[in-house]
């Protein structure tokens, strides 16, 4: 199945330092991103959506700046062309506004559906962090 890369950026009223744990810890991610999130001893994240687990690992991370989750296949193995989600954080020094840029690379190719999905997720995050 062909994959689609979707990118969107949102302004947040919270610093990247404050937001980072909401994007990198099971407790933070469970508050806005998935129904439940856990991590095992091998640092594999289990994201639960509709009572179905999806496994991912952090493929790259830079404190308070960037995190990339690569999803594993149904057998729990790494793929040569994995689905992934990237979160990049930036702050405008002049206005002190923070931005999170999201890149979603997956089989989900309906841009309108992805836009709506991420708007709802970010609205939930903003409600959680007050931003």
C-alpha positions as CSV (number, residue, x, y, z in Angstrom):
1,X,0.0,0.0,0.0
2,X,1.3,3.4,-0.9
3,X,2.2,5.8,1.9
4,X,1.3,9.5,2.3
5,X,3.3,12.2,4.1
6,X,1.1,14.8,5.9
7,X,2.6,17.8,7.7
8,X,0.9,20.5,9.7
9,X,2.1,23.1,12.2
10,X,0.2,24.4,15.3
11,X,0.9,27.3,17.6
12,X,1.0,26.5,21.3
13,X,0.8,28.8,24.3
14,X,3.4,26.7,26.2
15,X,7.2,26.4,25.9
16,X,8.8,23.5,24.1
17,X,10.4,22.5,27.4
18,X,7.0,22.3,29.0
19,X,5.4,20.5,26.1
20,X,8.1,17.9,25.5
21,X,7.0,15.4,28.1
22,X,3.5,15.3,26.6
23,X,5.1,14.0,23.4
24,X,7.7,11.6,24.8
25,X,6.4,9.9,28.0
26,X,3.6,7.3,28.2
27,X,1.7,9.4,30.8
28,X,1.9,12.6,28.7
29,X,0.9,10.8,25.4
30,X,-2.0,9.1,27.1
31,X,-3.5,12.4,28.1
32,X,-4.1,13.5,24.5
33,X,-2.7,11.2,21.8
34,X,-4.0,7.6,22.5
35,X,-6.5,5.8,24.7
36,X,-3.6,4.4,26.7
37,X,0.2,4.3,26.3
38,X,2.8,2.1,28.0
39,X,6.4,1.3,27.5
40,X,8.3,-2.0,28.0
41,X,11.8,-2.7,29.2
42,X,13.1,-2.6,25.6
43,X,11.7,1.0,25.2
44,X,8.9,-0.1,22.8
45,X,5.8,2.0,23.2
46,X,2.4,0.4,23.0
47,X,-0.2,2.9,21.8
48,X,-3.8,1.7,22.4
49,X,-6.5,3.0,20.0
50,X,-10.0,1.3,20.1
51,X,-8.5,-1.5,22.3
52,X,-5.9,-2.4,19.6
53,X,-2.2,-2.0,20.3
54,X,0.2,-0.3,17.9
55,X,3.9,-0.6,18.7
56,X,6.5,2.0,18.1
57,X,10.0,3.0,19.1
58,X,11.6,6.3,19.4
59,X,13.9,6.5,16.3
60,X,15.3,9.9,17.0
61,X,15.1,12.4,19.8
62,X,16.6,15.8,20.8
63,X,15.6,17.2,24.2
64,X,12.9,19.8,23.9
65,X,13.3,20.0,20.1
66,X,12.3,16.8,18.3
67,X,11.0,13.3,18.6
68,X,10.3,10.7,16.0
69,X,8.3,7.5,16.6
70,X,8.7,4.7,14.0
71,X,5.9,2.1,14.1
72,X,6.6,-1.6,14.0
73,X,4.8,-4.0,11.8
74,X,2.1,-6.3,13.1
75,X,4.7,-8.9,14.1
76,X,6.5,-6.3,16.2
77,X,9.4,-6.1,13.8
78,X,11.0,-3.1,12.2
79,X,10.0,-2.3,8.6
80,X,12.2,-1.0,5.8
81,X,9.7,1.8,5.2
82,X,8.0,2.3,8.6
83,X,5.0,4.5,9.3
84,X,6.2,7.3,11.5
85,X,5.1,10.4,13.4
86,X,7.6,13.3,13.9
87,X,7.1,16.2,16.3
88,X,9.4,19.2,16.0
89,X,9.3,22.1,18.4
90,X,10.3,25.6,17.7
91,X,10.0,28.9,19.6
92,X,9.9,32.4,18.1
93,X,12.3,34.4,20.2
94,X,10.6,37.7,19.3
95,X,7.1,36.8,20.2
96,X,7.8,33.8,22.5
97,X,5.2,31.8,20.6
98,X,5.9,28.1,20.4
99,X,5.1,25.9,17.5
100,X,4.9,22.1,17.0
101,X,5.3,20.8,13.5
102,X,3.8,17.3,13.0
103,X,4.7,15.0,10.2
104,X,2.5,11.9,9.9
105,X,3.8,9.3,7.4
106,X,1.3,6.4,7.0
107,X,-1.1,4.6,4.7
108,X,-3.8,7.1,5.7
109,X,-4.0,9.2,2.5
110,X,-7.1,11.3,3.0
111,X,-5.7,14.7,3.8
112,X,-9.0,16.1,5.1
113,X,-9.3,13.2,7.5
114,X,-5.7,13.7,8.7
115,X,-6.3,17.4,9.1
116,X,-9.4,16.8,11.2
117,X,-7.7,14.1,13.3
118,X,-4.7,16.2,14.2
119,X,-6.9,19.3,14.9
120,X,-8.9,17.2,17.4
121,X,-5.8,15.7,19.0
122,X,-4.1,19.1,19.3
123,X,-7.3,20.7,20.7
124,X,-7.3,17.9,23.4
125,X,-3.6,18.7,24.1
126,X,-4.3,22.4,24.3
127,X,-7.1,21.7,26.8
128,X,-4.7,19.6,28.9
129,X,-1.8,22.1,29.0
130,X,-3.9,25.2,28.9
131,X,-2.3,26.4,25.8
